[in-house]
């Protein structure tokens, strides 16, 4: 650059190196210079879009993504980053438009369909993509409990109080569905003869194992777990059903392991929809009327 200040590739590479070092301001400055020298330098525009989004300058990032698409750079990777940036930048109509294009190209992409449903209220998949849920909680594990404490989270306590209004004995065989780090295990351990937890996230289960509350912990899908030969007096699901849309398969499978007088208790996020939908927080909401319909069809008594 000292030899030739108009050498755009040098500015571009300097921007790439600065980004890899974590110097986002220096990276943006260098990339902006490369683009100023050569406005159609799409490699530099692509890098500038990524670094601008990383630094939360979403308007600038979106300008770059629009330029890339207009210039013919509309790979799946670019479109996905475009959609995510538009969503983070509250450019929701644009996010919907891009995700619909991805859906047109890849109609079987459940991850994209799930995210699109959170934006346009359209037809969501029956369950959140497994790899998305697993990755979310694997990444979340180290700050999970402190974050919930900051939010004043009381899900397990509310379930424990609800169970106490209907069950007046202890030594229960209890299944904790989506047990996470074991927050529900803490109140329910005292009334359990056997406490088993199941969760998709192996890292969350590692945290639960440290508490020494559970007799068994299993990593895997809820429906798959219900194929095992167990019988429970109580099943609890604190903020687990918010990652499942269609609850009928869960309700049906759970009956196979439930004692005749057993209880299945859960929290949901209540929605104004007729059935279930995905909200902007990428969680399922269910209407109470929908839960009653599913319970009736699967022979549960509310």
Secondary structure as the mmCIF struct_conf table of DSSP 4:
data_model
#
loop_
_struct_conf.conf_type_id
_struct_conf.id
_struct_conf.beg_label_comp_id
_struct_conf.beg_label_asym_id
_struct_conf.beg_label_seq_id
_struct_conf.end_label_comp_id
_struct_conf.end_label_asym_id
_struct_conf.end_label_seq_id
BEND BEND1 UNK A 3 UNK A 3
TURN_TY1_P TURN_TY1_P1 UNK A 5 UNK A 6
HELX_RH_AL_P HELX_RH_AL_P1 UNK A 8 UNK A 21
TURN_TY1_P TURN_TY1_P2 UNK A 22 UNK A 22
HELX_RH_AL_P HELX_RH_AL_P2 UNK A 24 UNK A 37
TURN_TY1_P TURN_TY1_P3 UNK A 39 UNK A 40
HELX_RH_AL_P HELX_RH_AL_P3 UNK A 42 UNK A 54
TURN_TY1_P TURN_TY1_P4 UNK A 55 UNK A 56
HELX_RH_AL_P HELX_RH_AL_P4 UNK A 58 UNK A 70
TURN_TY1_P TURN_TY1_P5 UNK A 71 UNK A 72
HELX_RH_AL_P HELX_RH_AL_P5 UNK A 76 UNK A 88
TURN_TY1_P TURN_TY1_P6 UNK A 89 UNK A 90
HELX_RH_AL_P HELX_RH_AL_P6 UNK A 92 UNK A 105
TURN_TY1_P TURN_TY1_P7 UNK A 107 UNK A 108
HELX_RH_AL_P HELX_RH_AL_P7 UNK A 110 UNK A 120
BEND BEND2 UNK A 126 UNK A 126
STRN STRN1 UNK A 127 UNK A 127
HELX_RH_AL_P HELX_RH_AL_P8 UNK A 130 UNK A 140
HELX_RH_3T_P HELX_RH_3T_P1 UNK A 141 UNK A 143
HELX_RH_AL_P HELX_RH_AL_P9 UNK A 144 UNK A 151
TURN_TY1_P TURN_TY1_P8 UNK A 152 UNK A 152
HELX_RH_AL_P HELX_RH_AL_P10 UNK A 155 UNK A 164
TURN_TY1_P TURN_TY1_P9 UNK A 165 UNK A 166
STRN STRN2 UNK A 172 UNK A 177
TURN_TY1_P TURN_TY1_P10 UNK A 178 UNK A 178
TURN_TY1_P TURN_TY1_P11 UNK A 180 UNK A 182
HELX_RH_AL_P HELX_RH_AL_P11 UNK A 183 UNK A 188
HELX_RH_3T_P HELX_RH_3T_P2 UNK A 189 UNK A 191
STRN STRN3 UNK A 192 UNK A 199
BEND BEND3 UNK A 200 UNK A 200
HELX_RH_AL_P HELX_RH_AL_P12 UNK A 202 UNK A 210
TURN_TY1_P TURN_TY1_P12 UNK A 211 UNK A 212
BEND BEND4 UNK A 215 UNK A 215
STRN STRN4 UNK A 216 UNK A 219
BEND BEND5 UNK A 220 UNK A 220
HELX_RH_AL_P HELX_RH_AL_P13 UNK A 222 UNK A 225
TURN_TY1_P TURN_TY1_P13 UNK A 226 UNK A 227
BEND BEND6 UNK A 228 UNK A 229
STRN STRN5 UNK A 232 UNK A 237
BEND BEND7 UNK A 238 UNK A 239
HELX_RH_3T_P HELX_RH_3T_P3 UNK A 241 UNK A 243
STRN STRN6 UNK A 244 UNK A 244
BEND BEND8 UNK A 245 UNK A 245
HELX_RH_AL_P HELX_RH_AL_P14 UNK A 248 UNK A 255
TURN_TY1_P TURN_TY1_P14 UNK A 256 UNK A 257
STRN STRN7 UNK A 258 UNK A 266
STRN STRN8 UNK A 270 UNK A 270
BEND BEND9 UNK A 272 UNK A 275
STRN STRN9 UNK A 276 UNK A 278
TURN_TY1_P TURN_TY1_P15 UNK A 280 UNK A 281
BEND BEND10 UNK A 282 UNK A 282
STRN STRN10 UNK A 284 UNK A 286
HELX_RH_AL_P HELX_RH_AL_P15 UNK A 288 UNK A 297
TURN_TY1_P TURN_TY1_P16 UNK A 298 UNK A 299
#
